[in-house]
Amino acid sequence: MINLSINGIAVSVEEGKTILEAAKKLHIHIPTLCYHKDLCVAGNCRVCVVEQAGVDRLVASCATPVNEGMEINTNSLKVRNCRKHIIELLLAEHNEECTKCYRNGHCELQTIAADLQITNQDFIDLVPDKQYSVDSYSPSIEKDDSKCIRCQRCVRTCAEIQSVGAIAVAHKGADMKISTFFNYSLNEVVCTNCGQCIVHCPTGALVEKSYVEQVWDAIADPEKHVVVQTAPAVRVGLGEELGFEPGTRVTSRMVSALRRLGFDSVLDTDFTADLTIMEEGTELLTRLKGALLDDNPEVSLPMATSCSPGWVKYIEHKYPQYLPNLSTCKSPQQMFGALAKTYYAKNIDVDPANIVSVSIMPCTAKKYEANRPEMKDSGYKDVDFVLTTRELAVMIKQAGIEFEQLNEENFDSIMGIGSGAGIIFGATGGVMEAALRTAYEIVTGREVPFENLEIKPVRGLAGVKEAVVPIVDVLPEWSFLEGVELKCAITNGLENAHQLMEAIDRGDRFYHFIEIMACPGGCLGGGGQPFPVDDEIRQKRMDAIYSEDLSLALRKSHENPEIVQIYKDFLEKPLSHKSHKLLHTSYVKRQPY
């Protein structure tokens, strides 16, 4: 332990901790901009400077390790003046249209400026001379250079967490900017649309492409029947935008709010998550039969999940040789969209041309996915508009709905019932666990041999997790699986996906089935979820998802009565001709830059 004092208060912290961490232990707030718990230390914004006794210059508290006997002052006149001038200099180059900015009220620069009471600008306004540009070509992300403070959190996120490198620092000095390869649009480079740059950006320089006004227009159109689906991670994130503690489940209030907003039908993506399990689980068993019984060399193993559009675009860029390993299943969002304009439209006797399909997602890459040219198998664009969790909160506030006062309501019928297995899709490992619950029972006639159906080896925030499930005493038709140890891997965050794929490519690891989610923690840590986010918040959201699963009587996808009904009335069976047409897709090899 290292002993030091901060503002005259003694404190002991572990060796290797920084001044910033020591101050947090004493509940002393030091403002930061370039610092983020998820990222390596940069120390380039200097907003967190403090005064150290015996040292002439101010030191960056985020990047300075504690030393024995160190005396720190976080609130001296010198420190306050320095911080104030740093923020004033940033504001001199910053487009201060705060009331029109999407991040208004959620901007870290705005918060620090308010805390420091910066009411006068002592420096020349350089914004008119900067010739800033706005990149709005991507269907998922807007990049506004006029609001960038060059803290490089987005750059570090894209490199460290996601191993993509779609954005980087270009030029030097006064010309320095955050740019893409040859300054192309984000829509033209390797960007996976995951939105992790958005959740780590402290200002409005990176935001999601908003479709809120288009959805309002659709709701107001009497000719349109507007149906909305909500992903499982939304119900454990939405509350944070509306005054609740992280990890609060607001499922029933969310349904009530969506009805008050004017949606004609409020349905659940959990339904098509269960459908995904039926299709994907059957696809896995079919591949295992081809490899183990038929000895077919063309069978691609391991089979990889395809629910995460950020991961799908990543593999299309980085590992196109493994595209045959991707499950051909569409994501639950896109399955829902295809069925909304076929099965659902037929059931309610509405012309699918008049149905507007809206999805509420924790993910910005879902906006890109909905615009993929392959996603029109219903004869129409399967999903018309994708809103993030944050955008739904905006609509609720715009409508003046007092969310905490809402009554609890249930989803509508026809594609509105989901199981606990569908709910856990929102957490890393959830797709794997849901698939194993169903596949194991299909093959053996018994539940998975884990207490309360909780397959804990696949759970948690660890970067790469492994699980081995022995398959014994199988039903006669599955005799070729007798004694097989099903080898599974689960990972979240594209840097971890990179490590896993490299190990597979080298032949260091063999698996039958892998689940990859583009975002840390899975969908609950998606690019469309509330600010701020770190592992502590992700864990609270994850605990809430598993809590909701445990609270339900229906916890297996194959036992969902609406799933049974849709196969009986419409799809016939998993991997049928109609299923292949509506629920499965293909992929595209993309340039690796």
PyMOL commands that set and color helices and strands:
alter all, ss='L'
color gray80, all
select helices_A, chain A and resi 19-25+77-92+98-100+108-115+127-129+145-147+153-161+173-175+181-183+186-188+196-200+212-220+234-236+238-241+251-261+269-292+309-318+320-325+332-348+352-354+365-370+389-398+403-405+420-426+430-444+451-453+456-458+476-481+494-506+523-525+535-551+557-559+561-571+577-583
alter helices_A, ss='H'
color red, helices_A
select strands_A, chain A and resi 2-6+9-13+49-52+59-60+71-73+134-135+141-144+167-170+177-180+206-208+225-230+265-268+303-304+355-361+385-388+464-470+485-492+513-517
alter strands_A, ss='S'
color yellow, strands_A
deselect
rebuild
show_as cartoon
